[in-house]
């Protein structure tokens, strides 16, 4: 089961092995994203982590939206057996995990440095191209003036440097000591170049902070966590964080509301098309709209809320993201939307839940208004709490068994409780804990008027769980409802 990044190839297209952390329940979104966005291969996953191999550069890796953090994989192997050995032996196992295979560390560090150097090179080329474009647009006399000014500044700088060197030379006690220092510097330079030529990174230039995170039985064995290796009952993983800041921390969001990874996942389920009108009738701080408009900019977006403070926070976020002209904000109630019937293509919303928000039967009024403004064939994607699901499921047809796992996938009203079990020929190792977590599906949702549930995902919000539900509007509200047969559960 041991796996490392492998020996790096020469050139920018060298493949590397990575893993991302993800919120529980978002693994299927991240697996799909790395395949599509990064053309990743060898996609594997365990609960909260997705492993993959890709040739993508740092610029592409930064674009991952459903991941929390990104690591370059050093080693992945079976977990430590903590039941039959003492603490001292486990410490030795940890030391061997890190020290026994130095080549995997050297290979990973070289890949890491190559990624950084390639990124820096692309930035320099981009800056050079931008400068060339500015020169072409400018007039010849302007270019000549700039060159003369640059030369004059350079001469002035050279003159200052000469004066400084002269002053330093006068203050130097002995020429022999100066030459000795220079020889030492040259020796260090030669050693560094030799190390690069041999494929070995210079120890002087690389430092790493080492810490540890434990869970499962390992966490009960060790109270102090001092080494950064991912240890639990399923695996032992060593990795290097690729970026200092988490991928989930969006630079374009000033005030965080709903977790950005959840918001992006909801927008991806909605399948937003170019030219579509997208509505969030309970937008809050506008996180869902920001994620959607950033990823799918060719649609039109409208957000609504009744709270002045939430709308102000949304305006601040839109301003920080530069999307003030892309997203319109309205102060209206979700049950009294000032929109004509069937005027919206997609609705995405986080329905408030928990002790602070007790909507009760209001969830049905909200869905009824959403159904009114949604066009036939449109989609509604909602983040619902367990209480919402129970309230909607209370009206389920009595002919559907209470413990039904769902009808046939090709029948209307038979939604899918999805877990990452895509079979695309890649290696996919599923942890037992992940399978157990995803076997517990939310209550089966009945159709609501013309809205029929088609997909659902159980996701973690930290201390609580929630469910991403996708509804499709099958027919216009003003038309007669077509015959609908309640699907029976499979035997």
JONORMO-V348090 format. One record per residue. RES is the residue in one letter. PHI is phi in whole degrees, 0 to 359 (NA if undefined). PSI is psi as a letter, one per 20 degrees, with the letter a starting at -180 (999 if undefined). NEAR is the number of other ideal C-beta (glycine too) atoms within 12 Angstrom. Layout:
BEGIN
<<RES,PHI,PSI,NEAR> <RES,PHI,PSI,NEAR>>
END
This chain:
BEGIN
<<X,NA,i,17> <X,299,p,20> <X,211,p,29> <X,230,a,35> <X,289,i,41> <X,83,r,25> <X,293,p,18> <X,287,q,31> <X,277,r,17> <X,277,q,11> <X,105,r,13> <X,285,i,23> <X,268,j,16> <X,294,p,27> <X,281,q,28> <X,224,q,44> <X,260,p,41> <X,234,r,49> <X,215,q,46> <X,243,q,46> <X,271,q,33> <X,214,q,42> <X,298,q,39> <X,300,p,37> <X,101,i,40> <X,265,j,46> <X,303,g,47> <X,296,h,37> <X,293,g,40> <X,292,h,45> <X,299,g,41> <X,295,h,31> <X,292,g,35> <X,293,h,42> <X,291,g,29> <X,282,g,24> <X,281,h,27> <X,250,i,34> <X,50,l,18> <X,286,q,35> <X,235,r,24> <X,51,l,31> <X,280,p,36> <X,231,r,34> <X,203,q,43> <X,229,r,36> <X,301,o,32> <X,85,i,33> <X,216,q,42> <X,232,p,47> <X,255,q,44> <X,198,r,43> <X,242,p,30> <X,208,q,38> <X,260,j,25> <X,294,q,32> <X,271,a,28> <X,298,h,31> <X,298,h,21> <X,286,h,25> <X,297,h,35> <X,294,i,25> <X,276,i,24> <X,297,p,43> <X,255,h,39> <X,260,j,43> <X,261,q,43> <X,273,g,33> <X,224,q,33> <X,241,p,42> <X,230,q,36> <X,272,p,42> <X,284,p,42> <X,264,g,41> <X,205,q,38> <X,219,p,34> <X,211,a,27> <X,296,q,19> <X,288,r,29> <X,287,q,34> <X,270,o,17> <X,267,i,25> <X,275,h,15> <X,246,j,10> <X,230,q,15> <X,271,r,14> <X,295,h,17> <X,298,g,12> <X,294,h,17> <X,292,h,28> <X,300,g,21> <X,296,h,16> <X,297,g,28> <X,298,g,33> <X,296,g,16> <X,293,h,19> <X,302,h,32> <X,271,h,28> <X,261,h,18> <X,291,h,19> <X,233,m,21> <X,296,h,18> <X,296,h,20> <X,295,h,31> <X,293,g,30> <X,296,g,26> <X,298,g,31> <X,295,g,37> <X,295,h,32> <X,296,g,32> <X,299,g,40> <X,300,g,36> <X,294,h,29> <X,297,h,31> <X,298,g,36> <X,294,g,26> <X,294,g,22> <X,295,g,27> <X,296,g,24> <X,295,h,17> <X,296,g,18> <X,296,h,19> <X,295,g,17> <X,295,g,14> <X,296,h,14> <X,296,g,15> <X,294,h,14> <X,295,g,14> <X,297,h,14> <X,295,h,14> <X,293,h,17> <X,297,h,14> <X,295,g,12> <X,297,h,15> <X,294,h,17> <X,293,h,13> <X,288,h,12> <X,288,r,16> <X,283,q,12> <X,297,h,12> <X,294,h,10> <X,294,h,15> <X,295,g,18> <X,296,g,14> <X,299,g,14> <X,296,g,18> <X,296,g,16> <X,297,g,14> <X,295,g,14> <X,296,g,15> <X,295,g,14> <X,297,g,14> <X,294,h,14> <X,294,g,14> <X,298,g,14> <X,298,g,14> <X,295,g,14> <X,296,h,14> <X,297,g,14> <X,295,h,14> <X,295,h,14> <X,297,g,14> <X,297,h,14> <X,292,g,14> <X,296,h,15> <X,295,g,13> <X,296,g,12> <X,294,h,13> <X,297,h,14> <X,291,h,11> <X,273,i,11> <X,286,p,17> <X,293,g,11> <X,217,p,11> <X,294,h,12> <X,297,g,11> <X,295,h,12> <X,298,g,17> <X,296,h,13> <X,298,g,14> <X,297,g,16> <X,295,h,15> <X,297,h,14> <X,298,g,14> <X,296,g,14> <X,296,h,14> <X,296,g,14> <X,297,h,18> <X,297,g,16> <X,296,g,15> <X,296,g,20> <X,295,g,20> <X,295,h,14> <X,295,h,15> <X,296,g,22> <X,295,g,19> <X,295,h,12> <X,278,i,13> <X,82,j,20> <X,248,p,22> <X,291,q,30> <X,291,p,23> <X,294,h,16> <X,293,h,11> <X,269,i,17> <X,240,p,20> <X,226,q,11> <X,226,q,21> <X,272,p,12> <X,247,p,19> <X,218,a,16> <X,217,q,27> <X,230,p,26> <X,236,q,29> <X,211,r,26> <X,69,b,25> <X,296,h,19> <X,297,h,30> <X,294,h,18> <X,286,h,15> <X,283,h,28> <X,245,p,25> <X,275,h,11> <X,266,p,12> <X,238,o,19> <X,239,i,18> <X,237,p,27> <X,274,n,24> <X,225,p,37> <X,277,o,39> <X,240,p,37> <X,206,a,30> <X,283,i,25> <X,247,h,30> <X,196,r,36> <X,235,p,37> <X,231,p,42> <X,239,p,39> <X,208,r,38> <X,248,p,38> <X,295,p,29> <X,281,h,36> <X,241,q,28> <X,292,g,12> <X,268,q,14> <X,298,q,25> <X,296,h,33> <X,287,i,33> <X,274,n,19> <X,281,p,31> <X,291,h,19> <X,268,j,26> <X,249,o,33> <X,282,g,24> <X,242,o,26> <X,281,p,26> <X,241,d,33> <X,299,q,41> <X,306,p,34> <X,298,h,39> <X,293,h,41> <X,293,g,40> <X,299,g,45> <X,295,g,45> <X,299,g,46> <X,298,g,48> <X,294,h,41> <X,291,h,34> <X,294,h,41> <X,291,i,43> <X,55,m,25> <X,287,p,35> <X,257,q,18> <X,298,p,13> <X,85,i,13> <X,287,q,30> <X,262,o,30> <X,248,p,46> <X,237,p,45> <X,241,o,49> <X,282,i,43> <X,223,m,42> <X,286,h,45> <X,59,c,35> <X,277,j,36> <X,81,j,51> <X,298,g,43> <X,297,g,51> <X,295,h,54> <X,297,g,48> <X,297,g,44> <X,292,g,45> <X,292,h,39> <X,290,h,33> <X,273,h,33> <X,236,m,29> <X,286,i,23> <X,271,j,17> <X,256,r,28> <X,247,p,27> <X,233,p,42> <X,226,p,36> <X,240,q,45> <X,224,q,38> <X,196,q,34> <X,262,i,22> <X,265,p,24> <X,296,g,12> <X,294,h,16> <X,294,g,28> <X,295,h,29> <X,295,g,20> <X,297,h,27> <X,295,g,42> <X,298,g,29> <X,298,g,24> <X,293,g,39> <X,296,h,32> <X,295,g,22> <X,296,h,22> <X,273,i,31> <X,70,k,17> <X,242,k,30> <X,298,h,21> <X,274,i,14> <X,262,h,26> <X,235,p,36> <X,267,q,28> <X,242,p,36> <X,231,q,26> <X,261,n,23> <X,213,r,25> <X,278,q,18> <X,294,h,37> <X,263,j,24> <X,221,m,18> <X,285,p,33> <X,279,l,19> <X,233,q,25> <X,291,q,12> <X,300,q,21> <X,53,l,24> <X,250,i,23> <X,244,p,37> <X,271,h,32> <X,219,p,43> <X,238,p,52> <X,230,p,52> <X,202,q,47> <X,264,o,44> <X,282,o,43> <X,303,q,32> <X,209,r,30> <X,108,a,21> <X,297,h,10> <X,286,h,9> <X,240,o,20> <X,241,n,16> <X,281,h,25> <X,58,c,19> <X,285,i,18> <X,298,h,23> <X,301,h,35> <X,288,h,24> <X,295,h,22> <X,295,g,37> <X,296,h,39> <X,296,g,24> <X,289,h,33> <X,297,g,43> <X,299,h,36> <X,295,g,35> <X,274,i,36> <X,275,p,43> <X,284,q,30> <X,296,p,26> <X,92,i,22> <X,284,r,38> <X,237,q,38> <X,240,p,47> <X,241,p,42> <X,235,q,44> <X,258,o,44> <X,243,q,42> <X,273,r,33> <X,297,h,23> <X,296,h,28> <X,298,g,36> <X,297,g,33> <X,295,h,21> <X,295,g,28> <X,287,h,38> <X,286,i,30> <X,296,h,20> <X,267,j,21> <X,297,q,24> <X,299,p,21> <X,294,i,11> <X,283,i,14> <X,272,p,25> <X,301,q,18> <X,302,h,14> <X,261,k,11> <X,297,p,28> <X,269,i,24> <X,118,q,31> <X,270,a,30> <X,292,q,19> <X,295,h,17> <X,269,j,11> <X,261,q,22> <X,297,q,27> <X,87,i,34> <X,258,n,31> <X,286,q,39> <X,253,p,30> <X,271,o,33> <X,267,p,31> <X,230,r,31> <X,286,n,39> <X,236,k,18> <X,290,p,23> <X,246,n,11> <X,239,j,17> <X,89,i,10> <X,268,r,21> <X,284,p,18> <X,225,o,27> <X,264,p,24> <X,257,p,28> <X,284,q,28> <X,301,h,17> <X,294,h,22> <X,292,g,32> <X,298,g,20> <X,294,g,14> <X,298,g,26> <X,272,i,31> <X,287,h,16> <X,272,n,18> <X,274,q,29> <X,291,r,36> <X,303,q,32> <X,293,p,34> <X,269,p,42> <X,277,r,34> <X,299,q,35> <X,237,n,36> <X,63,c,30> <X,272,i,33> <X,270,p,40> <X,240,p,35> <X,290,p,43> <X,236,h,33> <X,214,q,35> <X,210,q,36> <X,227,p,41> <X,270,p,38> <X,230,q,42> <X,261,p,27> <X,250,k,26> <X,102,d,14> <X,281,h,9> <X,235,r,20> <X,251,q,28> <X,218,r,36> <X,226,p,43> <X,271,o,50> <X,250,p,48> <X,245,p,35> <X,250,q,39> <X,242,p,34> <X,270,o,36> <X,280,h,30> <X,208,r,25> <X,294,q,20> <X,296,h,24> <X,279,i,14> <X,269,r,14> <X,291,p,10> <X,294,p,18> <X,291,r,15> <X,300,p,9> <X,233,p,20> <X,257,p,16> <X,293,p,24> <X,291,q,27> <X,267,q,18> <X,287,q,18> <X,289,q,13> <X,292,999,7>>
END
